[in-house]
């Protein structure tokens, strides 16, 4: 189940950045690859920590998802954390 959720989240992330690459200099792979690296290192750091690794994984993957919101760069820099919930709410309800 965990693997399926990570895969589903990764697909959502990829699709979101493909559809809205404006924050990534119109290259969706920049933010997508960054999010995959954050996920990789977060999981590595947490190997010896007692925590919910699934929540950590989903959070790490989606940490910049707010940058796919259709807004100007200044707004996205300052408010992408808040916008992340707006962008991912419907997706998260499917997990």
Buried (B, 14 or more C-beta within 10 A) or exposed (E): EEEEBBEBBBEBBBBBBEEBBBBBEEEBEBBBEBBBEBBEEBBEEBEEEEEEBBEBBBBBBBBBBBBBBEBEEEEBEEBBEEBBEEBBEEBBEEE
